[in-house]
Amino acid sequence: MTTMDLTHVHRIAAFSEGDTGGNPAGVWVADSLPGAAQMQSIADAVGYSETAFAAPEGDRWRVRYFAPECEVDFCGHATIALGAVLTERTGPGTHHLRSNAGEISVTGRLDDTGRVQIELSSPPTRSGPADAGLLEHALVLFGFGKSDLDPALPAAITHAGNDHLVLALRERARLSDMDYDLDAGRRLMERHGLTTINLIWAATAQRFHSRNAFAVGGVAEDPATGAAAAALGGYLRDTGWPHAGSIIISQGVDMGIPSKLNVVIPDQPGTPVRVSGSTRTIAQDE
């Protein structure tokens, strides 16, 4: 890899809380995409949980996402970061993207304060009960017992471009205590085809706290995970949870990297979920 490769990389924190927090993502934009091996090397050198690679393809953009150790079919926070870069280039508007997970879009707009907000429209969603064996092994991984789980939101496999295991906890304190062995987590996630394990706590029907384990990507935890947020929105819709059309997710708080994800959940089952938030450019010394 050469220095020239990294000149294309923008460093953006997605789902930031004002001028702090957010999940760092690399964004690589050029006239054509490098080969897969080179994209993997660039993502490893950038060192963030994901880097989005985008190149024009007709009237849309071809986008691929790489974690330091693997390619991911869809990444929400890197899509938000890409949206910030494209909005800076062309102004507010919608950009259509072709990802490995299918057709998606990202929109930049100005809020009432004049701050740029970026919103993605996810791939279609689906959800279903978690396998009993997977659940047992996940509880052991995190040191939880079945009594720690919230029966109002049963353990589930959720999907919005990738599969995520959702474990809803009864108490905020148990979420704060999250800890696990990275290698064991990677093996479990690879065995079951999971991209993340999403631990959540419902403060109210519309406000959630989340911690998202991403061992399969070589990262213990993400401070904001747009793909998992979209999948969670689809799951809440499938289960009839009283979300009233939208939820707010606080993530990264326990990491000291506060992040905020706004999720809009249309009524029609399976349809894309919209996830939005603020972004900020990462300073050179961060």
Secondary structure by P-SEA (a helix, b strand, c coil): ccccccccbbbbbcccccccccbbbbbbbccccccaaaaaaaaaaacccbbbbbbbcccbbbbbbbcccccccccaaaaaaaaaaaaaaccbbbbbbbccccccbbbbbbccccbbbbbbbbcccccccccaaaaaaaaaaacccccccccccccccccccbbbbbbbbccaaaaaaccccaaaaaaaaaaacccbbbbbbcccccbbbbcccccccccccccccaaaaaaaaaaaaaaccccccbbbbbccccccbbbbbbbbbccccccbbbbbbbbbbbcccc
